[in-house]
Each structure stands twice: as C-alpha cells, then as structure tokens.
Amino acid sequence: MSLTPLEPWIARKAATADAGPLTADGPTNDGGRATSIERPFDPGLSPLAPRFSQSAIASFQLERLRATIELARSRSAFYRRRLATAPEVRALADLARLPFTTADDVRDDPLAFVCVSQDDIQRVVTLDSSGTTGAPKRLYFTRADQELTIDFFAAGMSTFTGPGDRVLILLPGETPGSVGDLLASGLERIGAVPIKHGPVRDPGLTREVAVREGATVMVGVPTHLLRLVRTAPPGAPRPPVHSVLLSTDHVPQAIVKAIETAWGCRVYNHYGMTEMGLGGGVDCVARRGYHLREADLLFEVVDPATGAEVAPAETGEVVFTTLTRVGMPLIRYRTGDYGRWVTTPCPCGTSLRTLAHITTRLSGPVDLGSGVRLAQPELDEALFSVDGVLNFATEARTAPSGPHLAVALQISSMADPVRVQELARAALRTLPAIAITPRLSLDLRVTTEAVTAPTLAKRAIRVSL
C-alpha cells in the first residue's frame, strides 16, 4: 500500500527554512523570502525524502502559528480586539488558551478580518446563510492564498491521479479562482488533463461527455455522481473511470457502494470548506479517514460545550487555525462539524494524523420528541441503499397529534415507484429514532422531479415549526 503523498509534501514544506513573517506574497522564510509559490508540489518527489518527523512538523506549526497571530494582531481589526489580552503562545498547547472564532464573527464583519490591502485581494467568496434571514459570510483570498490551495490540490489528487489521467471536474469552474478552476490548475501540475464541466444538471449529457472525453477520474458532489450511475440506461457506454473523489457534503457509504458497483472504480473522500481555503484533507489509498493539510492548517477536536480538547478517539467539534494564509487568517475557527481522531496507525504507513470521515454537524440531529434525535446520515444510509433513489428531502415538524416526518424521494424514471416506496418505507422503519418515537406520522412521497434546489449546499433535515 502506497504512502499518502501528503506526507512528503508536508515534510518538504516543514523542512524549507525557519519561518519568517507572513506577507501579502504569502509565507516567507527567516530571510523574508516567499516560500509557498517558489516550491510547489513536485509529483516526482520521492516519498522517502525528506523524512517526516512529528517534531519537525510541530516546530513548523508553532512558528507559523506565532507568525499568524502576529499578523492578525497587527493587521486585523477583529483580532486586534479579540486577542488584546490573550496570553503569548510559546507552545502549541498554548493555542487552547486563545478564544474561538465563529461563523457569526465572520458574518458580522468580514472586512475586520482582512490583513492586506484591498488591492491584494484576488477572490471574494460569498456564502449564503443556511437560515432564512442571516447575512451571508464573505471570505477574502490573495493570490498567495489561492496558490496554497492549488498546491494542496496537486498533492492530494496525486493519491489516485497520475500523468495522463483525464479528470472530469463536476464542480463550478468557470470563474477564475473558483474551486473547479483551482483544481484544474493543480491537476495540470501533476501532468493530468483537467476537463471543467461544472455540476451535473443533465446526467445524460454528463455521461456523454465522460465517455467522449475518456474520463478516468471524476470529482463531484455525492448525489450528483449517484444520479450519473442510477439514471444510465441498461447497456449504456460506461466511462473508463478508475477513481472518483466526492466532496462538498457528507459521503454516505450507500452512495460509495452504488458508484463502485456500477463503475468498478474506487471512491475517495475529501474534507474541506471555503473557510479552510477549500481544501482540508483527503483519503489515502486505505480510505479510512482524511490525512490533513497540516502545513497550512492546525486542527483540534474540542468539546462543543466546554471548548476543552477531547481525549483521543472521542468525538467533538472540529476546530482549525490557518497557518499560512495572509488575506484573511482565522484563529481557532469552529467548523460546526463533529469529528474524531483515528488513533490506530494508518495502513499506508504515514506518520500523519488521521481524522475520521465527517458525517454529522452539531446542528444536524433533529429532536423528534421525548429526547429521540434523528440525524441526516441515518436517513442517507437507509434511503440511498434503495436502488432507484437519486436524492431526497426531509422535513420534520411537531403537530398536535404528535411528531410528523415528511420525506420526498426523487427516483429514476426507470425505477418502479411503488416498489421503491415500499422498500424506502421499510428501510426507514429500521431506524431506531423512527421505530421508537411515539405517535410519529411518516409521509413518504415519490417523484421523478427534483426535490432539492440545484445548489452545492449541504443536505440537512428541515425543521418546520
């Protein structure tokens, strides 16, 4: 089993030189010379050189953390206030003494986080609130910040992509600096051929493109790839794909199984969010959790109630701090994702930490009454295991007669709606939260029409009061 390419990539970054200040051109060494853009990921780099050591990366992270705090205190209006009385960070453990940053902080005044001139900002990303009235979040990135993302994409994709591979990118990519555009740049660095297609709108058309272009790798949204395999007519030409990377949302094992069975490929999982600079971690060939972008991001798992670090292997909230970003650094940013560390060694042989696959958000589980909670991943595994199901939307509400759960199933036009509804209802009844909730009424509707808006937003149970 091959070593994750993230290890030599991170080791090389940590071994460059002593960390210097962060500037608009990105991280520098102690001589003030920029390091991130001059030494991008080299796909020919031997995994044996330089050797990785936990002490080396920890030392590198501490220096970059101190440089990030210095930049934030001196250039960010928000952190100048927030860190005014914060203790000095002399060791990585001291990070836990600093206050958290939340999504509401960013939403309230995003420009207060910016540490460079507006002229140095190359990309602004606006994220709509998941609520009905919340203001959007805005994230600001410099050219150097985006270069760091391109470099990570090159390293991460090389896990299962090599020179000559033709990669169909099923993510937004028309706008310069968008995720698909940055991914294409990273792929070119490792000798692969990027094909920017965009999100799947017409699965038939996308399959035609995949076959015509000879796509050997695909990158996209879990439910979008599921539509490609479950709407294919019997005997339809199959693209020569050997690897699929799923991103932007929780990846149900039921979807992984459906794609791998249909195409005979291997499915990998990516973890990231815009606040991280789009990329955070990716599976190695063992595919049992993410190896993380530890030269650019420092991760913690904390108790969401107390903020204290949880014990190894315990579940808590994932928190990260940017180490090399200059446009809009974030210190101890609360992701709202539940996560845990995998404490056993990875079969790929890496010394890097492994974060178990993210499945649930803190805000995800819904109370059905009597303290019984239902989470989106439970519904995912139950319903996506039913052949013919393409997507679904769920609404939970409380009525005078008791809790009510309405599920709208989008199915393939080739599927038998009566059979699918029967199997889906039986699958839902196996879920403990549904089986034990008193007076729960379950409304299951089947349609071939779309049941969710055509966005890349994470799927969640909607609660109606």
Backbone torsions as a table, in degrees:
resi	resn	phi	psi	omega
1	MET	NA	129.9	-174.2
2	SER	-79.6	146.1	178.4
3	LEU	-66.7	142.0	175.9
4	THR	-58.3	133.2	178.1
5	PRO	-66.7	-12.2	177.5
6	LEU	-67.2	-27.6	-178.1
7	GLU	-65.6	-55.5	178.0
8	PRO	-63.9	-30.8	177.8
9	TRP	-63.4	-48.4	179.7
10	ILE	-67.5	-41.6	179.5
11	ALA	-60.4	-39.4	179.8
12	ARG	-66.4	-41.6	179.0
13	LYS	-65.4	-39.5	-179.0
14	ALA	-71.5	-24.1	-176.2
15	ALA	-94.0	3.3	-175.2
16	THR	-60.9	-66.0	-178.2
17	ALA	-168.6	169.6	176.2
18	ASP	-59.6	139.3	-176.0
19	ALA	-67.3	135.6	173.7
20	GLY	-109.1	-166.4	-177.6
21	PRO	-70.2	158.3	173.0
22	LEU	-88.0	131.0	-179.4
23	THR	-126.1	176.2	179.1
24	ALA	-61.3	-21.8	177.9
25	ASP	-87.8	1.8	178.3
26	GLY	107.7	-168.6	179.6
27	PRO	-63.0	148.7	177.3
28	THR	-127.7	164.9	171.5
29	ASN	-88.8	-174.9	-174.2
30	ASP	-70.8	-6.7	174.3
31	GLY	-94.4	2.1	178.3
32	GLY	85.0	9.9	-177.7
33	ARG	-93.4	134.4	-178.8
34	ALA	-62.5	139.5	-177.0
35	THR	-114.5	-29.1	-169.5
36	SER	-72.0	-36.8	-174.2
37	ILE	-88.4	-28.7	-177.4
38	GLU	-74.9	-21.2	-176.5
39	ARG	-128.2	68.5	-179.9
40	PRO	-70.9	172.0	-179.4
41	PHE	-57.6	134.6	178.7
42	ASP	-111.9	109.5	-177.4
43	PRO	-65.8	-15.9	178.6
44	GLY	-90.0	1.9	-177.9
45	LEU	-67.5	129.1	178.5
46	SER	-65.1	137.1	177.4
47	PRO	-67.7	-6.5	-179.9
48	LEU	-95.4	-3.9	-176.3
49	ALA	-143.6	127.9	-5.6
50	PRO	-78.7	160.2	178.8
51	ARG	-71.0	142.4	-179.3
52	PHE	-86.7	140.7	171.3
53	SER	-140.0	139.9	-179.9
54	GLN	-61.8	-36.1	-179.6
55	SER	-66.6	-35.7	-179.5
56	ALA	-67.9	-45.1	-179.2
57	ILE	-69.3	-35.3	178.2
58	ALA	-64.2	-41.3	178.0
59	SER	-64.0	-42.7	178.4
60	PHE	-62.5	-45.4	-179.1
61	GLN	-62.5	-39.1	179.9
62	LEU	-64.3	-44.3	-179.8
63	GLU	-64.4	-42.5	179.5
64	ARG	-68.9	-35.6	177.2
65	LEU	-62.7	-44.9	179.6
66	ARG	-63.7	-38.8	178.4
67	ALA	-66.9	-37.6	178.5
68	THR	-65.6	-43.8	179.2
69	ILE	-63.6	-41.0	178.2
70	GLU	-62.0	-44.5	178.3
71	LEU	-62.2	-46.9	-176.5
72	ALA	-63.9	-42.1	-179.4
73	ARG	-66.1	-33.4	-174.5
74	SER	-89.5	-26.3	-171.5
75	ARG	-119.4	-19.0	-177.6
76	SER	-100.2	123.4	178.5
77	ALA	-62.8	-36.2	-179.8
78	PHE	-65.6	-51.8	-175.8
79	TYR	-74.1	-23.3	174.8
80	ARG	-61.0	-38.8	176.8
81	ARG	-78.0	-47.9	-172.8
82	ARG	-65.5	-34.4	-175.9
83	LEU	-103.6	13.5	-175.9
84	ALA	-56.4	-39.5	-177.3
85	THR	-113.2	13.5	-178.3
86	ALA	-71.2	145.9	179.6
87	PRO	-69.7	160.0	178.0
88	GLU	-71.0	142.5	178.4
89	VAL	-95.0	110.0	179.4
90	ARG	-106.7	-18.3	179.0
91	ALA	-144.3	159.8	-179.7
92	LEU	-58.3	-31.9	179.7
93	ALA	-63.6	-23.4	-179.7
94	ASP	-70.0	-17.1	179.2
95	LEU	-57.3	-34.8	-178.1
96	ALA	-63.9	-13.3	179.9
97	ARG	-88.5	-6.7	179.8
98	LEU	-89.8	152.3	-179.9
99	PRO	-72.1	158.6	177.7
100	PHE	-79.8	159.5	168.4
101	THR	-112.9	137.2	-177.4
102	THR	-116.4	167.2	176.4
103	ALA	-61.7	-36.1	178.7
104	ASP	-64.7	-35.7	176.3
105	ASP	-58.8	-46.1	-179.5
106	VAL	-67.7	-40.5	-178.1
107	ARG	-65.8	-37.5	-174.7
108	ASP	-68.0	-38.6	-176.3
109	ASP	-157.1	74.2	-174.9
110	PRO	-61.2	-34.8	-178.4
111	LEU	-66.2	-21.3	178.6
112	ALA	-68.7	-13.5	178.5
113	PHE	-90.5	-18.5	-172.1
114	VAL	-70.2	133.9	-174.5
115	CYS	-114.9	9.4	-179.7
116	VAL	-132.8	171.5	175.2
117	SER	-65.4	148.7	176.6
118	GLN	-57.9	-28.3	178.5
119	ASP	-66.0	-23.4	-179.4
120	ASP	-86.6	-9.4	178.7
121	ILE	-79.7	124.3	-178.9
122	GLN	-103.6	-24.8	-175.2
123	ARG	-143.9	131.6	175.2
124	VAL	-119.7	126.1	179.8
125	VAL	-113.7	128.0	178.3
126	THR	-106.5	124.5	179.8
127	LEU	-110.5	117.4	179.0
128	ASP	-66.7	147.1	178.1
129	SER	-67.9	147.9	175.9
130	SER	-76.7	-12.1	177.9
131	GLY	-87.3	-173.5	-176.6
132	THR	-94.4	-22.8	-175.7
133	THR	-126.5	-3.3	-176.1
134	GLY	-67.6	147.5	177.0
135	ALA	-72.3	152.8	178.6
136	PRO	-73.4	158.1	171.6
137	LYS	-93.0	143.4	174.9
138	ARG	-122.6	133.5	179.7
139	LEU	-119.3	138.6	-174.1
140	TYR	-118.1	134.7	-176.9
141	PHE	-133.7	138.7	174.1
142	THR	-89.9	174.0	175.4
143	ARG	-59.9	-40.5	179.6
144	ALA	-65.7	-37.9	177.3
145	ASP	-61.3	-43.2	-179.2
146	GLN	-70.4	-31.7	176.2
147	GLU	-61.2	-38.9	178.1
148	LEU	-61.6	-39.5	178.7
149	THR	-67.2	-43.4	177.6
150	ILE	-57.7	-43.8	-179.0
151	ASP	-62.6	-43.0	177.6
152	PHE	-65.0	-42.6	178.9
153	PHE	-59.5	-40.7	178.5
154	ALA	-61.5	-46.9	-179.1
155	ALA	-65.9	-47.9	-176.9
156	GLY	-65.0	-43.2	-178.3
157	MET	-66.7	-25.9	-179.4
158	SER	-68.1	-7.6	173.7
159	THR	-57.7	-39.0	-175.7
160	PHE	-136.5	10.3	-178.5
161	THR	-127.6	135.4	-179.9
162	GLY	-131.3	179.3	178.1
163	PRO	-54.6	133.2	178.4
164	GLY	91.8	-17.1	176.5
165	ASP	-63.1	141.9	179.8
166	ARG	-106.9	115.0	-169.2
167	VAL	-108.9	115.0	177.9
168	LEU	-86.8	116.2	-175.2
169	ILE	-97.5	109.5	-176.9
170	LEU	-101.4	45.6	178.3
171	LEU	-132.6	159.4	179.2
172	PRO	-55.9	130.6	-176.3
173	GLY	-146.7	4.3	-177.3
174	GLU	-74.6	-35.5	-176.9
175	THR	-82.6	131.9	175.6
176	PRO	-55.7	130.2	-179.6
177	GLY	89.5	-4.8	176.4
178	SER	-71.7	167.4	-174.6
179	VAL	-60.4	-42.2	179.5
180	GLY	-66.7	-35.7	178.8
181	ASP	-67.2	-44.6	179.0
182	LEU	-66.9	-38.2	177.9
183	LEU	-63.1	-40.9	178.0
184	ALA	-60.2	-41.1	178.9
185	SER	-64.0	-41.5	178.0
186	GLY	-63.7	-39.9	-180.0
187	LEU	-65.1	-38.3	178.6
188	GLU	-61.5	-31.9	-179.4
189	ARG	-67.2	-25.4	-180.0
190	ILE	-102.7	14.6	174.7
191	GLY	81.8	11.0	177.1
192	ALA	-88.2	164.8	-178.9
193	VAL	-108.3	107.7	179.1
194	PRO	-79.8	139.4	176.2
195	ILE	-123.4	102.3	-177.4
196	LYS	-81.8	112.7	-176.7
197	HIS	-112.5	-36.6	-176.7
198	GLY	96.5	172.2	180.0
199	PRO	-57.3	152.9	-178.3
200	VAL	-73.8	114.5	174.1
201	ARG	-105.3	-43.3	179.2
202	ASP	-121.4	101.0	-175.4
203	PRO	-59.9	-33.8	178.0
204	GLY	-62.7	-45.4	178.8
205	LEU	-63.9	-42.7	-179.2
206	THR	-63.9	-39.9	176.7
207	ARG	-62.6	-40.1	177.7
208	GLU	-60.3	-44.7	179.2
209	VAL	-62.8	-43.4	-178.6
210	ALA	-61.7	-41.1	179.4
211	VAL	-71.6	-46.3	-178.1
212	ARG	-62.1	-40.4	-177.8
213	GLU	-83.7	-7.2	-179.5
214	GLY	65.2	44.1	-176.9
215	ALA	-63.7	125.0	177.5
216	THR	-102.6	-16.7	177.4
217	VAL	-137.1	143.0	174.5
218	MET	-129.8	147.1	177.3
219	VAL	-130.5	126.4	-179.2
220	GLY	-174.1	-168.6	-176.9
221	VAL	-83.5	139.2	-177.2
222	PRO	-49.8	-52.5	-177.3
223	THR	-68.6	-26.5	177.5
224	HIS	-68.2	-43.2	178.6
225	LEU	-68.1	-34.2	177.5
226	LEU	-62.2	-40.2	177.9
227	ARG	-60.9	-37.7	-179.8
228	LEU	-61.4	-42.4	-175.6
229	VAL	-82.2	-31.4	-174.8
230	ARG	-91.6	-5.7	174.8
231	THR	-107.8	3.3	179.7
232	ALA	-72.7	126.9	178.0
233	PRO	-63.9	153.1	176.9
234	PRO	-56.7	133.0	179.0
235	GLY	81.2	2.5	-179.7
236	ALA	-65.8	146.0	177.9
237	PRO	-57.1	141.7	-177.6
238	ARG	-111.5	134.1	178.8
239	PRO	-66.5	152.4	-177.3
240	PRO	-80.4	43.8	-173.5
241	VAL	-77.2	134.4	176.5
242	HIS	-110.8	-18.5	-178.6
243	SER	-144.7	143.7	176.1
244	VAL	-130.1	134.4	174.0
245	LEU	-110.9	123.6	178.8
246	LEU	-104.2	138.4	-174.5
247	SER	-149.8	176.5	175.0
248	THR	79.8	-19.3	-177.6
249	ASP	-151.7	166.8	173.2
250	HIS	-52.0	140.1	-177.6
251	VAL	-108.0	101.8	178.6
252	PRO	-68.1	141.7	177.4
253	GLN	-64.0	-28.2	178.0
254	ALA	-63.5	-35.9	177.4
255	ILE	-72.4	-41.9	177.2
256	VAL	-55.6	-48.6	-178.5
257	LYS	-61.8	-41.6	-178.9
258	ALA	-63.2	-43.2	-178.7
259	ILE	-69.1	-45.5	-178.5
260	GLU	-65.0	-37.2	179.1
261	THR	-67.7	-42.1	-176.9
262	ALA	-70.8	-38.9	-172.3
263	TRP	-110.6	-6.2	-179.1
264	GLY	63.4	33.5	-176.6
265	CYS	-113.8	-177.1	174.3
266	ARG	-113.7	135.7	-176.9
267	VAL	-107.2	130.5	-179.7
268	TYR	-114.6	161.1	-173.0
269	ASN	-121.3	134.3	177.6
270	HIS	-117.4	141.8	176.7
271	TYR	-119.2	126.7	178.4
272	GLY	-171.5	165.9	174.1
273	MET	-151.2	160.1	-176.9
274	THR	-56.9	-39.1	-179.1
275	GLU	-60.8	-27.0	177.7
276	MET	-79.5	-6.9	-169.8
277	GLY	89.6	27.6	175.4
278	LEU	80.8	-37.4	-177.3
279	GLY	-114.0	134.4	178.5
280	GLY	-127.2	-41.3	-178.9
281	GLY	-168.4	164.9	-177.0
282	VAL	-151.5	152.1	175.3
283	ASP	-60.7	150.1	163.4
284	CYS	-95.3	-170.2	-177.5
285	VAL	-67.9	-17.7	177.0
286	ALA	-73.4	-27.3	174.4
287	ARG	55.2	46.6	177.7
288	ARG	-120.8	11.6	178.9
289	GLY	158.3	170.3	-176.1
290	TYR	-88.7	134.3	161.3
291	HIS	-89.8	137.9	-164.6
292	LEU	-103.0	163.0	-178.9
293	ARG	-82.1	63.5	-165.8
294	GLU	-73.4	-11.2	174.9
295	ALA	-83.8	-16.8	-179.4
296	ASP	-112.5	-21.1	-175.4
297	LEU	-136.9	139.0	176.6
298	LEU	-110.0	119.3	-173.9
299	PHE	-103.6	146.5	171.7
300	GLU	-133.2	158.4	169.6
301	VAL	-125.6	117.6	-171.7
302	VAL	-124.3	159.4	172.9
303	ASP	-68.5	120.3	-176.0
304	PRO	-64.2	-21.2	-178.9
305	ALA	-87.3	-43.8	-175.2
306	THR	-100.1	-21.2	-176.9
307	GLY	82.2	-2.4	-179.7
308	ALA	-79.4	149.0	177.5
309	GLU	-62.3	136.3	179.4
310	VAL	-85.5	162.2	177.5
311	ALA	-67.9	153.5	177.6
312	PRO	-52.7	137.8	178.9
313	ALA	78.7	-8.6	175.6
314	GLU	-82.8	151.4	-178.6
315	THR	-85.8	138.9	176.9
316	GLY	-157.3	-168.3	179.1
317	GLU	-88.1	134.7	176.9
318	VAL	-77.6	129.3	179.5
319	VAL	-127.3	140.7	178.0
320	PHE	-136.1	156.6	174.8
321	THR	-127.0	131.3	176.6
322	THR	-74.7	142.2	-177.9
323	LEU	-113.0	-20.6	-173.6
324	THR	-129.9	1.8	-177.2
325	ARG	-85.9	140.4	-175.0
326	VAL	-115.1	-28.1	-176.5
327	GLY	-68.9	-46.6	-175.5
328	MET	-148.9	73.9	179.3
329	PRO	-64.6	149.3	177.7
330	LEU	-127.3	131.7	-176.7
331	ILE	-115.1	119.3	179.8
332	ARG	54.6	56.4	-178.3
333	TYR	-81.9	125.5	-179.2
334	ARG	-82.8	117.7	-174.9
335	THR	-80.7	-24.3	-173.3
336	GLY	81.1	5.7	178.9
337	ASP	-98.9	138.4	170.3
338	TYR	-81.3	134.2	178.3
339	GLY	-152.4	170.6	176.2
340	ARG	-154.1	154.4	176.7
341	TRP	-82.7	141.3	171.1
342	VAL	-87.2	121.0	-170.0
343	THR	-93.6	-13.3	178.5
344	THR	-88.4	151.5	-177.7
345	PRO	-59.9	144.5	178.2
346	CYS	-76.4	136.6	178.6
347	PRO	-59.3	-19.8	179.9
348	CYS	-73.8	-11.7	176.5
349	GLY	92.0	5.4	-176.6
350	THR	-75.3	155.8	171.7
351	SER	-94.4	-4.5	178.1
352	LEU	-68.0	153.5	175.2
353	ARG	-72.2	158.7	177.4
354	THR	-123.4	125.3	174.4
355	LEU	-97.6	124.2	179.6
356	ALA	-58.7	151.6	-178.8
357	HIS	-55.1	132.7	178.9
358	ILE	-74.9	130.7	178.6
359	THR	-124.4	-25.6	-170.4
360	THR	-136.4	145.0	172.8
361	ARG	-102.0	154.7	-179.5
362	LEU	-56.6	-36.2	-177.8
363	SER	-86.6	2.0	-171.5
364	GLY	-75.1	-54.2	-175.8
365	PRO	-60.4	139.8	-177.7
366	VAL	-112.9	135.4	179.3
367	ASP	-81.1	118.7	178.6
368	LEU	-91.6	2.2	-178.2
369	GLY	109.3	150.2	179.8
370	SER	60.2	26.7	178.0
371	GLY	77.3	5.8	179.0
372	VAL	-85.2	126.9	-176.1
373	ARG	-118.4	141.0	-180.0
374	LEU	-120.2	132.0	-177.8
375	ALA	-113.7	151.1	180.0
376	GLN	-54.8	-44.2	-179.0
377	PRO	-59.0	-31.9	177.2
378	GLU	-63.9	-44.1	177.4
379	LEU	-64.8	-40.1	-179.5
380	ASP	-56.9	-51.2	-175.8
381	GLU	-66.6	-35.5	-179.8
382	ALA	-70.5	-47.6	-171.4
383	LEU	-85.0	-37.7	179.7
384	PHE	-72.4	-12.2	175.2
385	SER	-76.3	-12.6	178.9
386	VAL	-85.9	117.1	-178.6
387	ASP	-60.4	134.1	-179.0
388	GLY	103.7	-20.1	178.0
389	VAL	-77.3	128.4	-180.0
390	LEU	-103.6	-35.9	-177.8
391	ASN	-168.2	171.0	176.2
392	PHE	-159.0	158.9	175.7
393	ALA	-129.7	140.2	-175.4
394	THR	-127.0	136.6	176.1
395	GLU	-128.3	130.3	177.7
396	ALA	-114.1	136.5	176.9
397	ARG	-150.1	159.8	179.0
398	THR	-105.4	126.4	178.9
399	ALA	-115.7	163.3	178.2
400	PRO	-54.8	-31.2	-178.5
401	SER	-82.1	-8.9	-178.6
402	GLY	133.6	179.7	-179.3
403	PRO	-66.6	147.6	-178.2
404	HIS	-129.9	132.9	178.9
405	LEU	-123.6	118.8	178.9
406	ALA	-110.1	125.6	-178.9
407	VAL	-122.3	123.7	175.8
408	ALA	-106.3	117.0	-177.8
409	LEU	-99.7	125.2	169.7
410	GLN	-92.7	125.3	-177.3
411	ILE	-123.3	162.9	176.5
412	SER	-67.5	146.5	178.6
413	SER	-66.5	-16.2	178.9
414	MET	-87.0	-10.4	-176.7
415	ALA	-83.7	153.5	175.9
416	ASP	-83.3	110.5	-174.3
417	PRO	-61.4	-36.4	-179.8
418	VAL	-67.3	-43.6	179.9
419	ARG	-65.7	-43.4	179.9
420	VAL	-63.0	-43.6	179.9
421	GLN	-62.2	-39.3	179.6
422	GLU	-64.4	-46.5	-179.2
423	LEU	-68.7	-38.4	-179.6
424	ALA	-65.9	-42.4	179.3
425	ARG	-63.2	-41.5	178.5
426	ALA	-64.1	-39.5	179.2
427	ALA	-64.6	-40.4	179.4
428	LEU	-65.6	-36.3	-178.2
429	ARG	-68.7	-15.4	177.6
430	THR	-81.6	-13.7	-179.4
431	LEU	-74.8	127.5	-177.2
432	PRO	-54.7	-41.8	-177.0
433	ALA	-61.6	-35.3	179.9
434	ILE	-80.9	-38.3	-176.1
435	ALA	-67.1	-33.5	-172.2
436	ILE	-102.9	-5.2	-177.7
437	THR	-75.4	119.9	-179.0
438	PRO	-65.9	141.5	173.1
439	ARG	58.3	23.7	178.8
440	LEU	-74.2	127.2	173.4
441	SER	-102.4	134.1	-175.3
442	LEU	-118.6	118.4	179.1
443	ASP	-109.8	116.6	-176.9
444	LEU	-118.3	115.9	-178.2
445	ARG	-114.4	139.4	-178.1
446	VAL	-117.8	134.8	-179.3
447	THR	-151.4	156.7	173.1
448	THR	-94.0	-2.6	179.1
449	GLU	-86.4	160.5	178.3
450	ALA	-64.0	140.3	-178.9
451	VAL	-112.7	-3.4	176.7
452	THR	-131.6	157.2	177.6
453	ALA	-68.8	149.2	-178.5
454	PRO	-76.6	69.0	178.2
455	THR	-124.6	173.6	176.5
456	LEU	-99.1	13.5	-178.9
457	ALA	-65.8	149.3	178.1
458	LYS	-65.6	139.4	179.3
459	ARG	-75.3	144.7	-179.2
460	ALA	-156.0	157.6	175.6
461	ILE	-73.2	127.8	177.9
462	ARG	-85.5	133.6	178.9
463	VAL	-106.0	123.6	179.2
464	SER	-112.5	125.1	-178.1
465	LEU	-81.0	NA	NA
